[in-house]
Structure formats: C-alpha cells, structure tokens
Amino acid sequence: MKQRNMMPYRISSILLLALLAGCAANPNPIIDTKGVDKARMAEDWQECEQISKEVNVPTGVAKGAGLGAAVGAAAGAIGGDVSESAGWGALWGGTRSGLDADKEQSKVFKRCMKGRGYRVLN
C-alpha cells in the first residue's frame, strides 16, 4: 500500500530530472561574433530570451502528462493495472511534451537572433 502512495512522488521526481536533462541538452546558441557590437548583442540576447520564454514549457508538460495519463489509464484498463499504466503514461507524456517545448523555445531564440542579423552557428 505504501508503495502505491509513493508513486506520484517518484513520477514527479523522474519527470523533473528528465526535464532538467532536456534543458541541459539544448546549449546556448553559438554566434559568430566577428564584427559584432558586444553590448548590442547582449541587449538583443536578453530580448530574444524574453521572447523565447513565451513558449510555455510547464504548460506543455502538464498537458502532455494529462494526456499521457489518460492514454495510460485506458491501456491499463485493457491490460489490468490502471493506476500504474496511468503513472507511466503521465511520465512519458509529460517528459516528451517538456522536451518538445524546450526544443521549440531554443528554436524561437535562434530565429530571433537570426532575425536581428546574427550568424547563429548551431
């Protein structure tokens, strides 16, 4: 019984670690700084970073976890263990959505910097 009560905490911990690993997997863009005004670039960097935060990673994680839990529960209803399947579905859905949102956030940032005339190398 205690084992099942710990399941949500374990899932939350694993999900958090997976998201942190996903964020670490997306390094800052590498920009060719030859002939670039560093002060202007720092300003543009900050502005593009703010724009990229409009991609709401936590909302994506929550939606993915909810959908994953629903799909997992449905599979568990067929296979036998609804709560465990829902937990694994939430973990998979939340992690996948978080990684996708993080990737999108990185793309938005890079497009913003390119749009301001910088040569983004990665």
Secondary structure, DSSP 8 states (H G I E B T S, - for coil): -HHHHHHHHHHHHHHHHHHHHHHHHS----EE-TT--HHHHHHHHHHHHHHHTTS-HHHHHHHHHHHHHHHHHHHHHHHS-HHHHHHHHHHHHHHHHHHHHHHHHHHHHHHHHHHTT-EE--
